[in-house]
Amino acid sequence: QEQLVESVGGLVQAGASLRLSCAASGRTFSRWTMGWFRQAPGKEREFVAAISWSGGSTAYANSVKGRFTISRDFTKVTVYLQMNTLKPDDTAVYYCAATPDWNPNRNSPQIYTYWGQGTQVTVSS
């Protein structure tokens, strides 16, 4: 059974750093594009970052560019989201997701096949 499991998020102060991880299992996710999305209360789920299967291509939302870094380990089955200089606006439930290709529409939730259960990140001011 395919499964994506995010690490526990947390409560941090503005300016702090936090790293999320996503462990993929149940199929060969090593060849899949992996993404991170987030959803704040009352808002739609929004794209945060994506990484190709090789790790050679990455994409970021403008709101996190320069502060967040997506990466994957050499086995390609664990994906990380390093979040620096966190802001209260980053408060949301963060989701890991997988899609087969490095799709031009990679910032759209609709193209992702598998999703994790989500993990809460809260940034206090």
C-alpha angles and dihedrals in degrees: 000000000000113000139175116193122189123206120246113280120206153194115283138164123253111278094030128118131236133179123211124195132197122202116203123202142158100058141024099291090157089092095046131096111245126207142184123219132176137203126199122197111285093007135101122257108270135199118254108169144331136199130198121238092261094045089236095114128049136173132194139191112249090241093064102030111127093016104058128053126194120203141157131214125248092266087057092221099099120062125192135202113199109197119194133178091018119203131201087250088065090068108121146105107281120214131195116214140179133214127177099237144034088256124190086230093054091132091063118093090211094074095055116098104191130039137189123230094256133245129229120241116185122185117194123205 
